[in-house]
Amino acid sequence: MKTAFRRLGRTLAACALAAAATLVGLTVTTGAAHADGCYTWGRTLASGASGEDVRQLQIRVAGYPGYNSSIAIDGVFGPATRSAVIRFQQAYGLSADGIAGPLTFNKLYALQDDDCTPVNFTYAELNNCNSTWSGGAVAASTAKFNALVSMWKLQALRHALGDVSIYISSGFRSYACNSAVGGASNSRHLYGDGVDLVGSPSFCRLAQQARYHGFGNILGPGYPGHNDHTHVGAVGGWSAPSCGI
């Protein structure tokens, strides 16, 4: 996990920006509130918008689709994206109008590092198999992208649990790595979106809350081989009998 110092630095930078804007009486009318090392939005986004800026937004609100739902990362700002933006805004105490403008973007800037990962997770945590992301069920670039989306879902899950630390024991696996640990032949780890969670909070709490954050594959206590962790992935169904799901 990334250090508190890096998170504090991003938060202080966002606060400084807001203070500077107040001092000079600046009225911001677009989403380009400041130049970000990862991605800077240049316009306000609302229903009906489309383009790469919408797709970048969708990646970051992928963890807010609602119960047993997910949003498509297709660059089209439809009803599902609007609902996800509203839930994101509600989660961070913003005006929940479903329109992504400067305040929403500033919160996203504060939540991400220059490599586009959320501040509390890293690519290294999602890949303890090999650094090239190759050898799995999809192209290396796809596996790495899937891992990025999973990290943003985990960031949403973490925040919903009270900003507690979430620990990862396994992420992307090549076929060789998957075989070595006895993984299922169709494991989501092979696609880059499978993640095994350990530590606190409880495995059941993780499994139950994950249903609200875009994970369609949740396996936990009571499912064979999952009494010592909770697995989350993009698709594949739920089973954690000891947790009531």
C-alpha positions in Angstrom: 0.0 0.0 0.0 1.1 3.5 -0.6 2.3 5.6 2.3 0.3 8.2 4.2 2.8 10.8 3.1 1.9 10.5 -0.5 -1.8 10.6 0.2 -1.2 13.7 2.4 0.8 15.4 -0.3 -2.1 15.0 -2.8 -4.6 16.2 -0.3 -2.5 19.3 0.6 -2.0 20.1 -3.1 -5.8 20.0 -3.7 -6.4 22.2 -0.7 -3.8 24.7 -1.8 -5.3 24.9 -5.3 -8.8 25.6 -3.8 -7.3 28.2 -1.5 -5.5 30.0 -4.4 -8.6 30.0 -6.5 -10.5 31.7 -3.6 -7.9 34.3 -3.0 -7.8 35.5 -6.6 -11.6 35.3 -7.0 -11.3 32.8 -9.8 -14.4 31.2 -11.1 -13.7 27.8 -12.7 -16.0 26.9 -15.5 -14.4 23.8 -16.9 -13.0 20.5 -15.5 -9.4 21.5 -16.1 -8.9 22.6 -12.5 -5.2 21.9 -12.6 -2.7 19.9 -14.6 -2.6 16.3 -13.2 0.3 13.9 -13.7 -2.1 11.2 -14.8 -5.0 12.7 -16.7 -6.6 16.2 -16.7 -10.2 16.7 -17.7 -10.8 19.7 -19.8 -14.6 20.0 -19.7 -17.6 19.3 -17.5 -19.2 15.9 -18.3 -22.9 15.1 -18.1 -25.4 12.8 -19.6 -25.0 12.5 -23.4 -21.3 13.3 -23.5 -18.9 10.8 -25.1 -15.2 10.5 -25.7 -11.9 9.5 -24.0 -12.5 11.9 -21.1 -15.8 10.0 -20.3 -14.0 6.7 -20.4 -11.3 8.0 -18.0 -14.1 9.1 -15.7 -15.8 5.7 -15.9 -12.6 3.9 -14.9 -12.5 6.0 -11.7 -16.2 5.6 -10.7 -16.3 1.9 -11.7 -16.6 1.1 -8.0 -19.9 3.0 -7.6 -22.5 1.2 -9.8 -24.8 0.1 -7.0 -25.8 -3.3 -5.7 -25.1 -6.2 -8.0 -24.3 -3.9 -10.9 -21.4 -2.7 -13.0 -20.9 0.1 -15.5 -19.5 -0.2 -19.0 -16.2 1.5 -19.7 -17.2 2.6 -23.2 -16.8 6.3 -23.3 -20.5 7.0 -23.3 -22.1 9.0 -20.5 -25.4 7.1 -20.1 -27.7 6.5 -17.1 -25.4 4.0 -15.4 -22.5 6.4 -15.5 -24.6 9.2 -14.2 -25.8 7.0 -11.3 -22.2 6.0 -10.5 -21.1 9.6 -10.5 -23.9 10.5 -8.1 -22.8 7.7 -5.7 -19.2 8.8 -5.9 -20.2 12.4 -5.1 -22.4 11.2 -2.2 -19.5 9.1 -0.9 -17.3 12.2 -0.7 -19.8 14.7 0.5 -20.0 16.6 -2.9 -23.2 18.0 -4.5 -24.7 14.8 -5.9 -26.0 16.1 -9.3 -24.5 13.4 -11.5 -22.5 16.0 -13.4 -18.7 15.7 -13.3 -17.3 19.2 -12.9 -14.3 20.8 -11.1 -15.2 19.6 -7.6 -15.6 16.1 -8.8 -12.4 16.2 -10.8 -10.5 17.7 -8.0 -11.5 14.8 -5.7 -10.4 12.3 -8.4 -7.1 14.1 -8.7 -6.6 13.8 -5.0 -7.4 10.1 -5.1 -4.9 9.2 -7.9 -1.2 9.1 -8.4 0.7 10.0 -11.5 0.5 6.4 -12.9 -3.3 6.6 -12.7 -3.6 4.1 -9.9 -5.6 5.1 -6.8 -3.5 6.4 -3.9 -4.0 3.3 -1.8 -3.1 0.6 -4.3 -0.2 -0.1 -6.8 0.3 -2.2 -9.9 2.9 -4.2 -7.9 0.3 -5.2 -5.4 -1.9 -6.5 -8.2 0.9 -8.5 -9.8 3.1 -10.8 -7.8 3.5 -13.1 -10.8 5.6 -11.2 -13.4 6.2 -7.6 -14.3 5.2 -8.0 -17.9 1.6 -8.9 -17.3 2.0 -11.6 -20.0 1.1 -15.3 -20.2 -2.5 -15.0 -19.0 -5.8 -15.4 -20.7 -5.7 -11.9 -22.3 -3.1 -9.6 -23.8 -0.7 -8.1 -21.3 -2.1 -4.6 -21.9 -5.6 -5.9 -21.3 -4.6 -7.6 -18.1 -2.9 -4.5 -16.8 -6.0 -2.4 -17.7 -8.3 -4.8 -15.9 -6.1 -4.6 -12.8 -6.3 -0.8 -12.9 -10.1 -0.9 -13.0 -10.1 -3.4 -10.1 -7.9 -1.0 -8.1 -10.5 1.7 -8.5 -13.2 -0.7 -7.4 -11.1 -1.6 -4.4 -10.6 2.1 -3.6 -14.4 2.5 -3.5 -14.7 -0.6 -1.3 -12.0 0.7 1.0 -13.7 4.0 1.4 -17.1 2.4 2.1 -15.5 0.4 4.9 -14.3 3.5 6.6 -11.0 4.0 4.7 -9.5 0.9 6.4 -6.5 -0.8 4.9 -7.2 -3.7 2.5 -4.5 -6.2 2.0 -3.9 -8.2 -1.2 -2.4 -11.6 -1.3 -2.7 -12.4 -5.0 -3.6 -10.5 -8.2 -2.8 -11.2 -11.9 -1.4 -14.6 -12.7 0.0 -16.1 -15.8 -1.1 -19.7 -16.6 2.2 -20.9 -15.1 1.7 -18.9 -11.9 -1.9 -20.0 -11.7 -1.0 -23.7 -12.1 1.8 -23.4 -9.5 -0.7 -22.2 -6.8 -3.5 -24.6 -7.9 -5.8 -22.0 -9.3 -8.9 -22.8 -11.2 -8.5 -23.2 -14.9 -10.9 -20.3 -15.6 -9.6 -18.1 -12.7 -10.2 -14.4 -13.0 -6.6 -14.0 -11.9 -5.7 -15.0 -15.5 -7.6 -11.9 -16.8 -6.0 -9.4 -14.4 -9.2 -8.5 -12.5 -9.1 -11.3 -9.9 -7.9 -10.2 -6.5 -7.5 -12.1 -3.2 -8.1 -10.1 -0.1 -6.7 -11.0 3.3 -6.3 -9.3 6.7 -8.9 -7.0 8.2 -11.8 -6.3 7.9 -13.3 -9.8 8.2 -13.5 -11.9 5.0 -17.3 -11.9 5.3 -17.5 -8.1 5.6 -15.3 -7.8 2.5 -17.5 -10.2 0.6 -20.7 -8.5 1.6 -19.6 -5.0 0.8 -18.0 -5.9 -2.5 -21.5 -6.6 -3.9 -21.9 -2.8 -4.1 -18.7 -1.9 -5.8 -18.8 -3.5 -9.3 -17.5 -7.0 -8.5 -19.4 -9.7 -10.2 -17.3 -12.5 -8.9 -17.1 -12.9 -5.1 -15.9 -16.0 -3.4 -15.4 -16.2 0.4 -15.8 -18.2 3.5 -17.8 -21.4 3.0 -16.8 -21.7 -0.6 -14.2 -24.5 -1.1 -10.6 -23.2 -0.6 -11.7 -19.7 0.4 -12.0 -19.8 4.2 -8.7 -17.9 4.5 -9.4 -15.0 2.1 -12.1 -13.3 0.0 -11.7 -13.3 -3.8 -13.2 -10.6 -6.0 -13.3 -10.4 -9.8 -15.2 -8.9 -12.6 -17.6 -11.8 -13.6 -18.4 -15.3 -12.4 -21.0 -15.2 -9.6 -21.0 -15.1 -5.8 -20.6 -17.8 -3.2 -19.7 -17.2 0.4 -22.1 -19.5 2.2 -20.7 -18.8 5.7 -21.4 -15.1 5.1 -25.0 -15.5 3.9 -24.3 -14.8 0.2 
